[in-house]
Amino acid sequence: MLVSRGVRHVATAMSAALVLTVAACQQGTPKPEGDFETAAGTLTRLYGTDGNMINTLRDEFEGQAGLLAGMKGTTPLTPLSADFKARLLAVHPDLSDYLFAGETYDAVVISALAAEQAGSNDPAAIAKQINSITTGGTECTAVADCLALARAGTDLNYRGISLTRGGFTDAGEPSTASYATLHFGPEDRLDDSKTEYVGAGDESTTSTRKPPRSVPADDAKDPLKIGGLLPETGDLALANPPMAAGAALAVKELNAAGGVFEQDVEWVPGDDGTSPEVAKQTVASHIAKKVSVIIGAGASSISREVLPDVVKAGLILFSPCNTDAGLTTIDDKGLFFRTSPSDILQGRALADVILRDGPSQIAIVARDDSYGIGLKDNVIEELTKAGFPADKVETMVYEPPTPGAPDIDFGAGASQIKATSPDGVLLIGFGESAQIIKAMAKAGVPFYHGQGAEK
């Protein structure tokens, strides 16, 4: 469920934009997809990221329908089969989005297969098997088939919902990824007919390390416990339903296939609250309940906050949606994994989407946390490689929301955007992006809504 958006003042920071270059593989300048000029002046196209390109964002615009129309952006997303969507809807009939559902499903399944392969509930033993579950060996896609291989001690190569090409790198993250370009239509809902997919990454970076020899689980063991650390509440709560559905479906199908150690996998729910304090309390509870793997957190910054506690306890933190590039090299003692790709890859996809429209002035508004700053910097770096004028990118950062605080006051930032008339504004945030869009609309920023029309 969605909660009120909170926050303190918005801090604006002008950054001298680095120069953009047209990628060497492109021939000529991309043709803009829409007209930016009208009699009223320059129209501003909105761009988003995985934190806000989701149907539930429209719930934040009661009485202001149409503000999202024409907004587009990117998210890590693999084309999902009708069968997988139907299975998700069987456990969550009201699901309206599928963002990170596949990544969550895969994180739970990989954890279970690694435990079966290790023949142990010990997190350290499970962690040593996780990367290899996705590399080399006998390829399998169905949970029942993969579990049978793991029980027999056979080296397996899991290819699931989000993990379809390369396996994990030595750092415990996908070597390749699929991104989708999403478009909000006239009813403030994502228009699936306009969704485009593009691959990214390099399969050659897939790990080649061999794990310790697996030990079949032939003695009595306690059930495998997997704990949730997902955004049930807080500013990222709008993205929780598909992740919760993915986890529920994975546990259901694992247990239908006989479970792990011939026992049902136990799912222990837990909220990260999009808040370090809430997340730390949940982690402490999971430690006390002796879970082996924690699935989460929702936000990269929350994972950074709780990882020391998780590592100290010797547990595994496995996120389905953390994209902060810095997490690749964080000191995790080999206990942090993720099925979502690094923002280094998303930065390239976003820059391509923006440049395809041929903008002349860009503003980037980002959360002041590891996700927002990291993705902002990656986008600017990619734009830099494309030859855009050095003085045509402006950045603004704001403090992330705190639960229960008043809505974001973005009045000053909105007025500044109105004054500089950018034809593209990239919002790197979560549900609070709605408050920023409302502030820009109130300031009179003329949004582009498609067909060259101003609304």
MARDRENBA-53524 format. One record per residue (C-alpha): x, y, z; residue number from 1; residue in three letters. Coordinates in pm, whole numbers, plus 50000, padded with zeros to 5 digits. Each point is the difference from the previous one (the first is absolute). Layout:
<rs>
<<X, Y, Z>, NUM, 'ALA'>
...
</rs>
This chain:
<rs>
<<50000, 50000, 50000>, 1, 'MET'>
<<50114, 50355, 49935>, 2, 'LEU'>
<<50081, 50238, 50279>, 3, 'VAL'>
<<50027, 50375, 50019>, 4, 'SER'>
<<50314, 50133, 49841>, 5, 'ARG'>
<<50229, 50160, 50235>, 6, 'GLY'>
<<50287, 50234, 50009>, 7, 'VAL'>
<<50203, 50282, 50094>, 8, 'ARG'>
<<50124, 50287, 49788>, 9, 'HIS'>
<<50116, 49937, 49651>, 10, 'VAL'>
<<50364, 50091, 49962>, 11, 'ALA'>
<<50090, 50117, 49654>, 12, 'THR'>
<<50350, 49968, 49869>, 13, 'ALA'>
<<50100, 50127, 49663>, 14, 'MET'>
<<50258, 49783, 49836>, 15, 'SER'>
<<50213, 50092, 49706>, 16, 'ALA'>
<<49886, 49742, 49756>, 17, 'ALA'>
<<50257, 49796, 49826>, 18, 'LEU'>
<<49994, 49979, 49626>, 19, 'VAL'>
<<49799, 49742, 49812>, 20, 'LEU'>
<<50114, 49818, 49680>, 21, 'THR'>
<<49803, 49809, 49745>, 22, 'VAL'>
<<50084, 49633, 50049>, 23, 'ALA'>
<<50243, 49872, 49742>, 24, 'ALA'>
<<49762, 49726, 49895>, 25, 'CYS'>
<<49731, 50253, 49905>, 26, 'GLN'>
<<49989, 50147, 49652>, 27, 'GLN'>
<<49893, 50361, 50003>, 28, 'GLY'>
<<49777, 50169, 50253>, 29, 'THR'>
<<49695, 49804, 50125>, 30, 'PRO'>
<<49674, 50139, 49871>, 31, 'LYS'>
<<49793, 50150, 50283>, 32, 'PRO'>
<<49686, 49800, 50078>, 33, 'GLU'>
<<49782, 50301, 50077>, 34, 'GLY'>
<<49976, 50373, 49941>, 35, 'ASP'>
<<50127, 50217, 50285>, 36, 'PHE'>
<<49902, 50339, 49861>, 37, 'GLU'>
<<49654, 50160, 50000>, 38, 'THR'>
<<49871, 50353, 49982>, 39, 'ALA'>
<<50022, 50004, 50379>, 40, 'ALA'>
<<50372, 49918, 49992>, 41, 'GLY'>
<<50203, 49693, 50096>, 42, 'THR'>
<<49818, 49694, 50129>, 43, 'LEU'>
<<50162, 49793, 50272>, 44, 'THR'>
<<50007, 49623, 49966>, 45, 'ARG'>
<<50015, 49798, 50322>, 46, 'LEU'>
<<50228, 49699, 50035>, 47, 'TYR'>
<<49998, 49746, 50283>, 48, 'GLY'>
<<50188, 49701, 50136>, 49, 'THR'>
<<49919, 49665, 50159>, 50, 'ASP'>
<<49897, 50172, 50324>, 51, 'GLY'>
<<49708, 50188, 49844>, 52, 'ASN'>
<<49914, 49840, 49663>, 53, 'MET'>
<<49718, 49796, 50150>, 54, 'ILE'>
<<49621, 50013, 49967>, 55, 'ASN'>
<<49940, 50061, 50369>, 56, 'THR'>
<<50164, 50343, 49969>, 57, 'LEU'>
<<49672, 50120, 49847>, 58, 'ARG'>
<<49831, 49948, 50339>, 59, 'ASP'>
<<50189, 50305, 50125>, 60, 'GLU'>
<<49824, 50233, 49752>, 61, 'PHE'>
<<49641, 49997, 50120>, 62, 'GLU'>
<<49819, 50290, 49833>, 63, 'GLY'>
<<50296, 50069, 49770>, 64, 'GLN'>
<<49958, 49737, 49731>, 65, 'ALA'>
<<50219, 50026, 49694>, 66, 'GLY'>
<<50321, 50133, 50157>, 67, 'LEU'>
<<50185, 49676, 49932>, 68, 'LEU'>
<<49890, 49968, 49637>, 69, 'ALA'>
<<50305, 50008, 49776>, 70, 'GLY'>
<<50253, 49920, 50275>, 71, 'MET'>
<<50240, 49722, 49910>, 72, 'LYS'>
<<50298, 49831, 50153>, 73, 'GLY'>
<<50190, 49678, 50055>, 74, 'THR'>
<<49995, 49710, 50241>, 75, 'THR'>
<<50176, 49664, 50023>, 76, 'PRO'>
<<49739, 49771, 49845>, 77, 'LEU'>
<<49997, 49679, 49803>, 78, 'THR'>
<<49707, 49923, 49771>, 79, 'PRO'>
<<49772, 49795, 50226>, 80, 'LEU'>
<<49804, 49707, 49864>, 81, 'SER'>
<<49622, 49988, 50025>, 82, 'ALA'>
<<50043, 49683, 50206>, 83, 'ASP'>
<<50218, 50169, 50262>, 84, 'PHE'>
<<49763, 50295, 50025>, 85, 'LYS'>
<<49707, 49761, 50046>, 86, 'ALA'>
<<50186, 49817, 50278>, 87, 'ARG'>
<<50071, 50333, 50173>, 88, 'LEU'>
<<49636, 50103, 49975>, 89, 'LEU'>
<<49900, 49668, 50156>, 90, 'ALA'>
<<50180, 50102, 50322>, 91, 'VAL'>
<<49926, 50375, 49970>, 92, 'HIS'>
<<49680, 50058, 49795>, 93, 'PRO'>
<<50014, 50380, 50035>, 94, 'ASP'>
<<50350, 50035, 49856>, 95, 'LEU'>
<<50027, 50294, 49758>, 96, 'SER'>
<<50378, 50003, 49943>, 97, 'ASP'>
<<50274, 49741, 49958>, 98, 'TYR'>
<<50305, 50213, 50087>, 99, 'LEU'>
<<50266, 49780, 50165>, 100, 'PHE'>
<<49755, 49709, 50036>, 101, 'ALA'>
<<50225, 49777, 49789>, 102, 'GLY'>
<<50314, 50113, 50183>, 103, 'GLU'>
<<49839, 49922, 50337>, 104, 'THR'>
<<49880, 49660, 49882>, 105, 'TYR'>
<<50349, 49916, 49878>, 106, 'ASP'>
<<50169, 50119, 50320>, 107, 'ALA'>
<<49784, 49767, 50212>, 108, 'VAL'>
<<50040, 49705, 49762>, 109, 'VAL'>
<<50379, 50043, 49970>, 110, 'ILE'>
<<50031, 50017, 50380>, 111, 'SER'>
<<49802, 49679, 50040>, 112, 'ALA'>
<<50195, 49816, 49729>, 113, 'LEU'>
<<50328, 50111, 50157>, 114, 'ALA'>
<<49889, 49868, 50340>, 115, 'ALA'>
<<49901, 49666, 49848>, 116, 'GLU'>
<<50325, 49984, 49807>, 117, 'GLN'>
<<50199, 50082, 50315>, 118, 'ALA'>
<<49799, 49750, 50204>, 119, 'GLY'>
<<49994, 50255, 50279>, 120, 'SER'>
<<49808, 50286, 50162>, 121, 'ASN'>
<<50328, 50171, 50082>, 122, 'ASP'>
<<50005, 50338, 49821>, 123, 'PRO'>
<<50373, 49979, 49933>, 124, 'ALA'>
<<49960, 49662, 49829>, 125, 'ALA'>
<<49700, 50127, 49800>, 126, 'ILE'>
<<50189, 50314, 49893>, 127, 'ALA'>
<<50281, 49790, 49850>, 128, 'LYS'>
<<49750, 49831, 49769>, 129, 'GLN'>
<<49793, 50299, 49882>, 130, 'ILE'>
<<50214, 50124, 49711>, 131, 'ASN'>
<<50057, 49648, 49867>, 132, 'SER'>
<<49624, 49930, 49996>, 133, 'ILE'>
<<49986, 50245, 49708>, 134, 'THR'>
<<50312, 49891, 49810>, 135, 'THR'>
<<50113, 49692, 49806>, 136, 'GLY'>
<<49847, 49661, 50069>, 137, 'GLY'>
<<49668, 49861, 49879>, 138, 'THR'>
<<49758, 50274, 49896>, 139, 'GLU'>
<<49657, 49996, 50165>, 140, 'CYS'>
<<49711, 50245, 50016>, 141, 'THR'>
<<49716, 49833, 50190>, 142, 'ALA'>
<<50025, 49994, 50380>, 143, 'VAL'>
<<49920, 49628, 50026>, 144, 'ALA'>
<<50269, 49907, 49745>, 145, 'ASP'>
<<50262, 50221, 50164>, 146, 'CYS'>
<<49922, 49862, 50347>, 147, 'LEU'>
<<50037, 49645, 49872>, 148, 'ALA'>
<<50344, 50083, 49863>, 149, 'LEU'>
<<50103, 50168, 50324>, 150, 'ALA'>
<<49881, 49704, 50211>, 151, 'ARG'>
<<50210, 49768, 49784>, 152, 'ALA'>
<<50306, 50220, 50048>, 153, 'GLY'>
<<50010, 50085, 49630>, 154, 'THR'>
<<50166, 50322, 49892>, 155, 'ASP'>
<<49714, 50212, 49863>, 156, 'LEU'>
<<49956, 50319, 49805>, 157, 'ASN'>
<<49678, 50176, 50103>, 158, 'TYR'>
<<49832, 50213, 49735>, 159, 'ARG'>
<<49688, 50151, 50148>, 160, 'GLY'>
<<49784, 50306, 49945>, 161, 'ILE'>
<<50245, 50290, 50014>, 162, 'SER'>
<<50318, 49798, 49960>, 163, 'LEU'>
<<49979, 49882, 49640>, 164, 'THR'>
<<50347, 50047, 49848>, 165, 'ARG'>
<<50323, 50041, 50196>, 166, 'GLY'>
<<50026, 49878, 50358>, 167, 'GLY'>
<<50134, 50178, 50307>, 168, 'PHE'>
<<50337, 50169, 50011>, 169, 'THR'>
<<50251, 49932, 50276>, 170, 'ASP'>
<<49843, 50297, 50182>, 171, 'ALA'>
<<49665, 49819, 50017>, 172, 'GLY'>
<<49795, 50200, 49749>, 173, 'GLU'>
<<49876, 49947, 49642>, 174, 'PRO'>
<<50259, 50026, 49726>, 175, 'SER'>
<<49727, 50095, 49753>, 176, 'THR'>
<<49666, 50175, 50027>, 177, 'ALA'>
<<49690, 50096, 49807>, 178, 'SER'>
<<49857, 50352, 50020>, 179, 'TYR'>
<<49660, 50124, 49895>, 180, 'ALA'>
<<49909, 50348, 49882>, 181, 'THR'>
<<49657, 50073, 50148>, 182, 'LEU'>
<<49747, 50267, 49900>, 183, 'HIS'>
<<49711, 50147, 50197>, 184, 'PHE'>
<<49691, 50031, 49783>, 185, 'GLY'>
<<49715, 50256, 50010>, 186, 'PRO'>
<<49833, 49829, 50299>, 187, 'GLU'>
<<50317, 50017, 50212>, 188, 'ASP'>
<<50057, 49629, 49953>, 189, 'ARG'>
<<50295, 49831, 49833>, 190, 'LEU'>
<<49925, 49927, 49636>, 191, 'ASP'>
<<50128, 49644, 49946>, 192, 'ASP'>
<<49970, 50039, 49623>, 193, 'SER'>
<<50288, 50252, 50007>, 194, 'LYS'>
<<50234, 49799, 50224>, 195, 'THR'>
<<50339, 49932, 49841>, 196, 'GLU'>
<<50267, 49762, 50129>, 197, 'TYR'>
<<50375, 50021, 49964>, 198, 'VAL'>
<<50274, 49771, 50129>, 199, 'GLY'>
<<50307, 50119, 50188>, 200, 'ALA'>
<<50307, 49859, 50170>, 201, 'GLY'>
<<50269, 49749, 49907>, 202, 'ASP'>
<<49961, 49622, 50038>, 203, 'GLU'>
<<50379, 49962, 50012>, 204, 'SER'>
<<49997, 50146, 50353>, 205, 'THR'>
<<49800, 49700, 50128>, 206, 'THR'>
<<50185, 49825, 50284>, 207, 'SER'>
<<50206, 49692, 49914>, 208, 'THR'>
<<50089, 49912, 50358>, 209, 'ARG'>
<<49906, 49651, 50111>, 210, 'LYS'>
<<49818, 49966, 50335>, 211, 'PRO'>
<<50086, 49748, 50272>, 212, 'PRO'>
<<49868, 49651, 49935>, 213, 'ARG'>
<<49631, 49987, 50088>, 214, 'SER'>
<<49879, 49771, 50275>, 215, 'VAL'>
<<49658, 49834, 49953>, 216, 'PRO'>
<<49764, 50072, 50288>, 217, 'ALA'>
<<49948, 49646, 50129>, 218, 'ASP'>
<<49976, 50076, 50371>, 219, 'ASP'>
<<49730, 50178, 50200>, 220, 'ALA'>
<<50021, 50378, 49975>, 221, 'LYS'>
<<49785, 50290, 50108>, 222, 'ASP'>
<<49792, 50158, 49722>, 223, 'PRO'>
<<50167, 50267, 49788>, 224, 'LEU'>
<<49881, 50340, 50122>, 225, 'LYS'>
<<50004, 50297, 49764>, 226, 'ILE'>
<<49913, 50342, 50138>, 227, 'GLY'>
<<49850, 50294, 49816>, 228, 'GLY'>
<<50139, 50353, 50019>, 229, 'LEU'>
<<49770, 50159, 49745>, 230, 'LEU'>
<<49838, 50348, 49998>, 231, 'PRO'>
<<49659, 49912, 50143>, 232, 'GLU'>
<<49979, 50360, 50124>, 233, 'THR'>
<<50192, 50319, 49935>, 234, 'GLY'>
<<50068, 50196, 49685>, 235, 'ASP'>
<<50080, 49694, 49789>, 236, 'LEU'>
<<49683, 49818, 50106>, 237, 'ALA'>
<<49846, 50065, 49658>, 238, 'LEU'>
<<50251, 49749, 49858>, 239, 'ALA'>
<<49942, 49729, 50262>, 240, 'ASN'>
<<49703, 49804, 49854>, 241, 'PRO'>
<<50186, 49842, 49705>, 242, 'PRO'>
<<50298, 49911, 50217>, 243, 'MET'>
<<49775, 49846, 50267>, 244, 'ALA'>
<<49820, 49804, 49728>, 245, 'ALA'>
<<50330, 49876, 49856>, 246, 'GLY'>
<<50118, 49877, 50340>, 247, 'ALA'>
<<49666, 49833, 50079>, 248, 'ALA'>
<<49993, 49824, 49664>, 249, 'LEU'>
<<50358, 49873, 50038>, 250, 'ALA'>
<<49932, 49855, 50346>, 251, 'VAL'>
<<49675, 49843, 49878>, 252, 'LYS'>
<<50169, 49831, 49705>, 253, 'GLU'>
<<50304, 49888, 50199>, 254, 'LEU'>
<<49777, 49832, 50257>, 255, 'ASN'>
<<49778, 49846, 49732>, 256, 'ALA'>
<<50319, 49839, 49863>, 257, 'ALA'>
<<50086, 49846, 50336>, 258, 'GLY'>
<<50173, 50293, 50168>, 259, 'GLY'>
<<50360, 50004, 50121>, 260, 'VAL'>
<<50136, 49710, 50206>, 261, 'PHE'>
<<49659, 49839, 49928>, 262, 'GLU'>
<<49835, 50266, 50215>, 263, 'GLN'>
<<49802, 50312, 49916>, 264, 'ASP'>
<<50200, 50318, 49968>, 265, 'VAL'>
<<49884, 50247, 50266>, 266, 'GLU'>
<<49945, 50361, 49895>, 267, 'TRP'>
<<50033, 50246, 50289>, 268, 'VAL'>
<<49850, 50335, 49889>, 269, 'PRO'>
<<50172, 50325, 50088>, 270, 'GLY'>
<<49974, 50372, 49919>, 271, 'ASP'>
<<50290, 50230, 49919>, 272, 'ASP'>
<<49773, 50305, 50031>, 273, 'GLY'>
<<50225, 50182, 49750>, 274, 'THR'>
<<50160, 50103, 50329>, 275, 'SER'>
<<50333, 49897, 50159>, 276, 'PRO'>
<<49839, 49984, 50344>, 277, 'GLU'>
<<49714, 49773, 49890>, 278, 'VAL'>
<<50232, 49784, 49790>, 279, 'ALA'>
<<50247, 49951, 50286>, 280, 'LYS'>
<<49719, 49887, 50229>, 281, 'GLN'>
<<49887, 49748, 49740>, 282, 'THR'>
<<50354, 49870, 49953>, 283, 'VAL'>
<<50037, 49955, 50376>, 284, 'ALA'>
<<49674, 49805, 50004>, 285, 'SER'>
<<50119, 49777, 49713>, 286, 'HIS'>
<<50327, 49933, 50180>, 287, 'ILE'>
<<49809, 49893, 50310>, 288, 'ALA'>
<<49776, 49772, 49790>, 289, 'LYS'>
<<50307, 49840, 49840>, 290, 'LYS'>
<<49923, 50066, 49637>, 291, 'VAL'>
<<50281, 49908, 49761>, 292, 'SER'>
<<49926, 50247, 49721>, 293, 'VAL'>
<<49840, 50346, 50003>, 294, 'ILE'>
<<49833, 50112, 49676>, 295, 'ILE'>
<<50036, 50378, 49972>, 296, 'GLY'>
<<50029, 50281, 50063>, 297, 'ALA'>
<<49786, 50202, 49762>, 298, 'GLY'>
<<50223, 50307, 49981>, 299, 'ALA'>
<<50376, 49983, 49946>, 300, 'SER'>
<<50059, 50251, 50277>, 301, 'SER'>
<<49809, 49778, 50246>, 302, 'ILE'>
<<50210, 49697, 49906>, 303, 'SER'>
<<50311, 50207, 50064>, 304, 'ARG'>
<<49869, 50087, 50347>, 305, 'GLU'>
<<49913, 49645, 50105>, 306, 'VAL'>
<<50278, 49806, 49827>, 307, 'LEU'>
<<50247, 50036, 50290>, 308, 'PRO'>
<<49743, 49846, 50237>, 309, 'ASP'>
<<49924, 49719, 49755>, 310, 'VAL'>
<<50368, 49926, 49940>, 311, 'VAL'>
<<50081, 50009, 50373>, 312, 'LYS'>
<<49730, 49737, 50055>, 313, 'ALA'>
<<50136, 49794, 49711>, 314, 'GLY'>
<<49678, 50007, 49799>, 315, 'LEU'>
<<49943, 50052, 49628>, 316, 'ILE'>
<<49842, 50320, 49866>, 317, 'LEU'>
<<49855, 49938, 49653>, 318, 'PHE'>
<<49832, 50299, 49836>, 319, 'SER'>
<<49770, 49974, 49699>, 320, 'PRO'>
<<50003, 50373, 49927>, 321, 'CYS'>
<<50316, 50175, 50126>, 322, 'ASN'>
<<50174, 50167, 49704>, 323, 'THR'>
<<50259, 50226, 50170>, 324, 'ASP'>
<<50321, 49938, 49805>, 325, 'ALA'>
<<50208, 50042, 50315>, 326, 'GLY'>
<<49854, 49683, 50148>, 327, 'LEU'>
<<50213, 49800, 49755>, 328, 'THR'>
<<50313, 50075, 50201>, 329, 'THR'>
<<49856, 50044, 50350>, 330, 'ILE'>
<<50164, 49802, 50281>, 331, 'ASP'>
<<49742, 49723, 50041>, 332, 'ASP'>
<<50218, 49700, 50093>, 333, 'LYS'>
<<49842, 49819, 49706>, 334, 'GLY'>
<<49650, 50020, 50151>, 335, 'LEU'>
<<49824, 50259, 49779>, 336, 'PHE'>
<<49837, 49898, 49672>, 337, 'PHE'>
<<49750, 50157, 49763>, 338, 'ARG'>
<<49796, 49900, 49699>, 339, 'THR'>
<<49961, 50362, 49885>, 340, 'SER'>
<<50277, 50147, 49783>, 341, 'PRO'>
<<50233, 50286, 50089>, 342, 'SER'>
<<49896, 50354, 49913>, 343, 'ASP'>
<<50306, 50024, 49779>, 344, 'ILE'>
<<49789, 49808, 49749>, 345, 'LEU'>
<<49682, 50200, 50065>, 346, 'GLN'>
<<50189, 50327, 49961>, 347, 'GLY'>
<<50078, 49902, 49642>, 348, 'ARG'>
<<49641, 49907, 49927>, 349, 'ALA'>
<<49864, 50325, 50148>, 350, 'LEU'>
<<50246, 50218, 49814>, 351, 'ALA'>
<<49901, 49832, 49676>, 352, 'ASP'>
<<49629, 50059, 50066>, 353, 'VAL'>
<<50057, 50368, 50074>, 354, 'ILE'>
<<50234, 50066, 49708>, 355, 'LEU'>
<<49761, 49829, 49761>, 356, 'ARG'>
<<49766, 50297, 50049>, 357, 'ASP'>
<<50267, 50254, 49905>, 358, 'GLY'>
<<49976, 50230, 50305>, 359, 'PRO'>
<<50193, 50326, 50026>, 360, 'SER'>
<<49977, 50055, 50378>, 361, 'GLN'>
<<49973, 49731, 50270>, 362, 'ILE'>
<<49926, 50017, 50372>, 363, 'ALA'>
<<50058, 49702, 50230>, 364, 'ILE'>
<<49818, 49989, 50335>, 365, 'VAL'>
<<50131, 49723, 50227>, 366, 'ALA'>
<<49967, 49861, 50351>, 367, 'ARG'>
<<50307, 50076, 50210>, 368, 'ASP'>
<<50080, 49636, 50075>, 369, 'ASP'>
<<50216, 49728, 49847>, 370, 'SER'>
<<49734, 49909, 49743>, 371, 'TYR'>
<<49918, 50355, 49891>, 372, 'GLY'>
<<50353, 50138, 49993>, 373, 'ILE'>
<<50148, 49685, 49849>, 374, 'GLY'>
<<49749, 49982, 49713>, 375, 'LEU'>
<<50020, 50377, 49942>, 376, 'LYS'>
<<50377, 49978, 49964>, 377, 'ASP'>
<<49975, 49697, 49771>, 378, 'ASN'>
<<49750, 50177, 49773>, 379, 'VAL'>
<<50219, 50312, 49982>, 380, 'ILE'>
<<50303, 49785, 49922>, 381, 'GLU'>
<<49815, 49833, 49714>, 382, 'GLU'>
<<49869, 50334, 49876>, 383, 'LEU'>
<<50358, 50126, 50019>, 384, 'THR'>
<<50105, 49731, 49759>, 385, 'LYS'>
<<49737, 50123, 49758>, 386, 'ALA'>
<<50107, 50360, 49940>, 387, 'GLY'>
<<49729, 50210, 50166>, 388, 'PHE'>
<<50105, 50364, 50077>, 389, 'PRO'>
<<50174, 50032, 50336>, 390, 'ALA'>
<<49773, 50276, 50128>, 391, 'ASP'>
<<49669, 49836, 49904>, 392, 'LYS'>
<<49954, 49756, 50291>, 393, 'VAL'>
<<49885, 50122, 50340>, 394, 'GLU'>
<<49960, 49779, 50306>, 395, 'THR'>
<<49792, 50038, 50316>, 396, 'MET'>
<<50015, 49763, 50297>, 397, 'VAL'>
<<49763, 49967, 50294>, 398, 'TYR'>
<<50001, 49819, 50331>, 399, 'GLU'>
<<49814, 49668, 49982>, 400, 'PRO'>
<<49664, 49984, 50175>, 401, 'PRO'>
<<49960, 49907, 50365>, 402, 'THR'>
<<49683, 49820, 50111>, 403, 'PRO'>
<<49727, 50230, 50129>, 404, 'GLY'>
<<50163, 50326, 49893>, 405, 'ALA'>
<<49817, 50261, 49787>, 406, 'PRO'>
<<50000, 49975, 49622>, 407, 'ASP'>
<<50308, 50116, 49813>, 408, 'ILE'>
<<50027, 50376, 49956>, 409, 'ASP'>
<<50136, 50024, 49648>, 410, 'PHE'>
<<49866, 50346, 49927>, 411, 'GLY'>
<<50337, 50167, 49957>, 412, 'ALA'>
<<50134, 49719, 49783>, 413, 'GLY'>
<<49687, 50003, 49786>, 414, 'ALA'>
<<50029, 50376, 49945>, 415, 'SER'>
<<50363, 49957, 49900>, 416, 'GLN'>
<<49905, 49731, 49748>, 417, 'ILE'>
<<49727, 50228, 49863>, 418, 'LYS'>
<<50252, 50284, 49962>, 419, 'ALA'>
<<50263, 49793, 49816>, 420, 'THR'>
<<49741, 49830, 49771>, 421, 'SER'>
<<50163, 49657, 49959>, 422, 'PRO'>
<<49841, 49779, 49739>, 423, 'ASP'>
<<50083, 49691, 50207>, 424, 'GLY'>
<<49980, 49937, 50377>, 425, 'VAL'>
<<50122, 49668, 50139>, 426, 'LEU'>
<<49853, 49903, 50339>, 427, 'LEU'>
<<50207, 49748, 50195>, 428, 'ILE'>
<<49784, 49918, 50298>, 429, 'GLY'>
<<49722, 49788, 50144>, 430, 'PHE'>
<<49641, 50093, 50085>, 431, 'GLY'>
<<50105, 50349, 50102>, 432, 'GLU'>
<<50052, 50073, 49630>, 433, 'SER'>
<<49626, 50072, 49994>, 434, 'ALA'>
<<50051, 50303, 50226>, 435, 'GLN'>
<<50273, 50132, 49772>, 436, 'ILE'>
<<49779, 49962, 49692>, 437, 'ILE'>
<<49714, 50178, 50177>, 438, 'LYS'>
<<50230, 50285, 50101>, 439, 'ALA'>
<<50121, 50044, 49644>, 440, 'MET'>
<<49642, 50001, 49872>, 441, 'ALA'>
<<49906, 50264, 50260>, 442, 'LYS'>
<<50299, 50212, 49893>, 443, 'ALA'>
<<49873, 49992, 49643>, 444, 'GLY'>
<<50254, 49766, 49844>, 445, 'VAL'>
<<49840, 49906, 49662>, 446, 'PRO'>
<<50014, 49622, 49986>, 447, 'PHE'>
<<50024, 49803, 49677>, 448, 'TYR'>
<<49712, 49747, 49987>, 449, 'HIS'>
<<50045, 49855, 49654>, 450, 'GLY'>
<<49898, 50105, 49650>, 451, 'GLN'>
<<50171, 50334, 50061>, 452, 'GLY'>
<<49710, 50108, 50222>, 453, 'ALA'>
<<50030, 50211, 50312>, 454, 'GLU'>
<<49772, 49915, 50290>, 455, 'LYS'>
</rs>
